[in-house]
Amino acid sequence: GVDLGARSVKLVQLSGDHRQLIEAVRWDLPAADPSNKSGLPVDAIADALKQARRHRKFRGRDAVLCLGRNELFLQNIRVPKSADADLPRLIHQEAAGRVPFSVAETEIRFLEAAEVRHGDATLREVIICACHRPVLQELLGAIEKADMNPVAVDIESNALVRSYRRQYRRDHDQLKRSMLVHIGHSGTAVVITEGDHTLFVKYVELGGKDFDEAVARQLDMSLSDAAALRRNNGDRRSDQQDPEVAQSIADATRPVIEKLIDELSLCVRYHSVTFRGKPLMRMVLGGGEA
């Protein structure tokens, strides 16, 4: 499994029955040029993937690529209830006016959320997942340049749901609704599920970089020093943390945390209004910045 993040690549391999971890590694990417809006070049990503695999126990070359917030356009839409055969056509028609690039150059998939009431009508709530094909081809090219064979492409929300389903796998867990909050460096993925069925996906433009920038402003230090200070403080056990440093970080990051909480509250409100019948029973916090 290959995850290309904002500042690192992550690789993981499981045994065929998913019961044993064979190998896992995280490898930092070189710092991106802020003036380059297209992100890191393919060669840099391929080199990081090669470095990450070197002297590790990975077996074979087949790889599954995961797409995240930087590659995906996501949107909830509602379409009339109809025969299943008509659903892809309805969704592509609806997507044509919504995706920010040419539909002819776009890979479009969808997740069926649930049936919802809209006035007197019952509609289908569907999550559009779209990726601009040149972006996808570039990422697949990076995988191939790293001497790996891409065999499938997944999306981040599906991977998160499957991962947490392994943790909450009892029968009564499958009936509960959960909100998965996955905080990364450049953004946060919010996924609402009922068991292994996805109801809602949203990316919030707040992540670790916003916490680092807040600490840098508050304590008048460089961004790299602020990131190191926040991470080193967080890596220590609470009884080994410097209380003054911990308080300074807490004061600096509180406005960002409150803004993130406001965004999560909007997601909860959307769920309660749209998907009635069952309440949210738990929130699971994860990701590199958790």
C-alpha positions, -999 to 999 in steps of 0.1 A, spaced: 0 0 0 14 34 -11 3 67 5 18 99 -10 14 126 17 22 163 17 57 158 33 63 120 33 55 87 16 42 58 37 44 22 26 28 -8 43 25 -45 34 3 -71 50 1 -108 46 -26 -122 23 -50 -128 52 -43 -93 66 -34 -108 100 3 -101 99 23 -69 92 52 -77 69 68 -43 67 59 -6 71 80 26 66 76 64 64 101 84 43 103 122 43 100 140 9 123 169 0 108 203 8 86 215 -21 94 247 -39 65 271 -29 66 287 -63 59 254 -80 21 250 -78 22 215 -94 40 200 -64 70 177 -63 83 164 -96 78 127 -104 115 119 -101 116 132 -65 86 111 -55 100 80 -73 134 85 -55 117 87 -21 98 55 -28 130 37 -38 148 50 -7 119 39 15 120 3 1 157 -1 3 170 -27 29 134 -34 39 114 -67 40 88 -58 13 80 -88 -9 72 -84 -46 66 -52 -66 28 -49 -68 14 -17 -53 -19 -2 -44 -20 36 -46 -41 57 -23 -55 91 -34 -61 118 -9 -72 155 -6 -45 168 -30 -57 145 -58 -95 142 -52 -125 163 -59 -153 152 -36 -189 164 -34 -222 151 -21 -250 153 -46 -286 140 -47 -301 122 -76 -336 107 -82 -343 72 -71 -340 50 -102 -330 16 -115 -294 8 -106 -285 7 -143 -294 43 -146 -274 55 -116 -239 59 -133 -255 79 -161 -273 102 -137 -242 108 -117 -220 116 -147 -246 141 -159 -246 157 -125 -208 157 -122 -204 174 -156 -214 207 -141 -195 203 -108 -160 190 -113 -134 217 -118 -119 201 -149 -131 186 -182 -152 155 -176 -135 139 -207 -102 141 -187 -116 129 -154 -119 96 -137 -152 96 -118 -163 71 -92 -191 74 -66 -201 61 -32 -238 55 -25 -245 71 9 -282 66 17 -317 75 7 -327 109 21 -359 129 23 -361 162 3 -395 178 8 -420 151 -2 -395 132 -24 -370 105 -15 -336 110 -32 -303 92 -33 -274 109 -16 -242 101 -35 -206 111 -30 -188 119 -62 -151 111 -62 -132 126 -92 -96 127 -101 -81 147 -130 -66 120 -153 -32 138 -159 -27 139 -122 -35 102 -118 -12 93 -147 16 113 -132 13 95 -98 11 61 -115 42 71 -135 60 78 -102 51 44 -89 65 28 -121 97 48 -120 102 35 -85 103 -1 -100 68 -10 -87 38 -23 -105 5 -3 -97 -23 -29 -97 -51 -8 -81 -61 27 -70 -80 34 -38 -92 65 -20 -83 77 15 -118 75 30 -123 39 20 -89 29 34 -98 47 67 -131 29 70 -116 -5 64 -89 1 89 -112 12 117 -136 -17 108 -109 -41 118 -108 -24 152 -146 -21 157 -156 -55 142 -182 -68 167 -218 -71 154 -232 -43 175 -203 -20 163 -216 -24 127 -248 -8 137 -232 23 152 -224 55 134 -189 69 139 -170 100 128 -134 94 118 -112 125 120 -78 119 104 -55 149 109 -26 151 85 1 178 78 -18 198 53 -55 190 60 -80 168 79 -102 141 65 -136 137 81 -155 105 74 -189 95 88 -198 58 86 -223 33 97 -203 2 102 -183 -1 70 -208 20 50 -197 55 42 -223 83 46 -202 114 44 -167 125 34 -152 160 37 -117 175 37 -111 204 61 -82 227 51 -66 226 86 -37 204 96 -3 202 112 11 230 92 -15 254 106 -5 244 142 31 249 133 24 284 118 4 294 149 33 284 173 58 302 150 37 334 152 30 333 189 66 325 200 83 345 172 104 316 158 110 300 125 85 275 111 110 247 112 118 254 149 82 257 158 75 223 141 104 207 160 93 223 193 57 211 189 66 176 179 93 171 206 69 183 232 42 160 219 65 130 218 73 132 255 52 117 282 31 143 300 52 140 332 83 147 312 70 178 294 82 213 303 49 229 317 59 263 304 66 251 269 34 229 269 13 259 280 28 282 253 20 256 226 -15 252 240 -21 289 240 -7 293 205 -27 264 189 -60 270 207 -75 293 180 -67 266 153 -82 239 174 -114 259 179 -116 266 142 -112 228 136 -139 221 162 -163 245 144 -157 227 111 -164 193 128 -195 207 143 -208 216 108 -202 180 97 -221 167 127 -250 191 120 -251 180 83 -253 144 94 -281 150 119 -302 169 94 -295 146 64 -291 111 77 -318 109 104 -327 79 125 -294 71 143 -271 94 163 -233 96 160 -220 73 188 -182 79 187 -155 100 172 -122 83 164 -91 106 162 -62 95 140 -36 107 115 0 119 119 -10 149 139 -35 133 162 
